[in-house]
Amino acid sequence: MLLPLNVMLQTVALLTSTTPEAVTYRGTIGKIPVVVELATPTEASHHQVVGRYFYPNKGVDIPLDAVEGATRNTITVAEEKPCTPDTCDSDDPDKPGPLGATWQLRESADGATLTGTWS
């Protein structure tokens, strides 16, 4: 299933240069409201974007991990699926779990809007 994804900048939290820059957006996946937080190390490119999102009516964070394929002004992330003993490595807590839906996002020229697809 391919759904339109549209999120607009809500607030920006700028931290020190050695910590990630976090940006919070509000928008929709299809017609369902979501809140999205994306962060990238200040000295890195978009392909290292990570974050999380949640549906306000459910309130559960869903992690987003970087996916290869990002280019200038585009962001590609994938949702983490819940871990099971068969799908996650308990010996490496930094390794992301299995990935699910993919987000393909384009950033507006002013950086205030992200649009794209959720599939």
C-alpha positions as semicolon CSV with decimal commas, in nm:
position;residue;x (nm);y (nm);z (nm)
1;M;0,000;0,000;0,000
2;L;0,135;0,344;-0,094
3;L;0,002;0,637;0,111
4;P;0,081;1,007;0,075
5;L;0,290;1,145;0,357
6;N;0,285;1,516;0,439
7;V;0,442;1,666;0,750
8;M;0,504;2,031;0,834
9;L;0,763;2,177;1,068
10;Q;0,632;2,231;1,420
11;T;0,940;2,320;1,626
12;V;1,315;2,299;1,597
13;A;1,541;2,204;1,887
14;L;1,902;2,300;1,812
15;L;2,156;2,136;2,038
16;T;2,534;2,162;2,060
17;S;2,738;2,078;1,750
18;T;2,835;1,734;1,884
19;T;2,476;1,622;1,938
20;P;2,204;1,557;1,682
21;E;1,976;1,830;1,556
22;A;1,617;1,723;1,621
23;V;1,321;1,857;1,424
24;T;0,958;1,785;1,509
25;Y;0,685;1,779;1,243
26;R;0,307;1,736;1,252
27;G;0,120;1,601;0,954
28;T;-0,059;1,302;0,810
29;I;0,000;0,960;0,663
30;G;-0,294;0,936;0,426
31;K;-0,558;1,108;0,638
32;I;-0,428;0,987;0,975
33;P;-0,257;1,252;1,196
34;V;0,104;1,182;1,300
35;V;0,384;1,355;1,490
36;V;0,736;1,291;1,354
37;E;1,075;1,369;1,508
38;L;1,382;1,339;1,286
39;A;1,744;1,387;1,392
40;T;2,072;1,391;1,206
41;P;2,425;1,456;1,333
42;T;2,507;1,815;1,241
43;E;2,816;1,714;1,044
44;A;2,641;1,432;0,853
45;S;2,427;1,411;0,542
46;H;2,056;1,323;0,521
47;H;2,117;0,952;0,463
48;Q;2,200;0,926;0,833
49;V;1,865;1,060;0,948
50;V;1,698;0,863;1,227
51;G;1,392;0,939;1,429
52;R;1,057;0,826;1,554
53;Y;0,692;0,896;1,504
54;F;0,359;0,828;1,666
55;Y;-0,010;0,849;1,598
56;P;-0,155;1,094;1,857
57;N;-0,461;0,872;1,909
58;K;-0,234;0,577;2,006
59;G;0,074;0,749;2,153
60;V;0,328;0,467;2,094
61;D;0,670;0,565;1,952
62;I;0,770;0,384;1,633
63;P;1,146;0,409;1,563
64;L;1,268;0,520;1,218
65;D;1,609;0,408;1,089
66;A;1,819;0,535;0,799
67;V;1,796;0,350;0,469
68;E;2,050;0,376;0,188
69;G;1,935;0,571;-0,114
70;A;1,894;0,924;0,019
71;T;2,009;1,209;-0,203
72;R;2,028;1,584;-0,160
73;N;1,693;1,712;-0,024
74;T;1,553;1,359;0,013
75;I;1,524;1,141;0,320
76;T;1,465;0,767;0,322
77;V;1,385;0,594;0,651
78;A;1,216;0,269;0,748
79;E;1,008;0,176;1,049
80;E;1,141;-0,077;1,296
81;K;0,914;-0,377;1,347
82;P;0,876;-0,514;1,701
83;C;1,152;-0,754;1,800
84;T;1,103;-1,124;1,858
85;P;1,364;-1,376;1,976
86;D;1,402;-1,487;1,613
87;T;1,438;-1,140;1,457
88;C;1,659;-0,942;1,697
89;D;2,014;-0,997;1,818
90;S;2,017;-0,959;2,196
91;D;2,400;-0,957;2,188
92;D;2,405;-0,629;1,991
93;P;2,159;-0,376;2,139
94;D;2,274;-0,105;1,893
95;K;2,171;-0,310;1,589
96;P;1,827;-0,202;1,466
97;G;1,545;-0,453;1,462
98;P;1,374;-0,580;1,149
99;L;1,251;-0,304;0,919
100;G;0,896;-0,251;0,798
101;A;0,729;0,032;0,606
102;T;0,957;0,269;0,414
103;W;0,926;0,647;0,404
104;Q;1,046;0,833;0,092
105;L;1,050;1,206;0,176
106;R;1,139;1,523;-0,011
107;E;1,232;1,836;0,178
108;S;1,096;2,175;0,066
109;A;1,345;2,446;-0,026
110;D;1,294;2,619;0,310
111;G;1,309;2,290;0,505
112;A;0,968;2,355;0,662
113;T;0,779;2,075;0,484
114;L;0,840;1,711;0,404
115;T;0,624;1,534;0,148
116;G;0,648;1,186;0,006
117;T;0,518;0,833;0,040
118;W;0,476;0,567;0,305
119;S;0,481;0,213;0,169
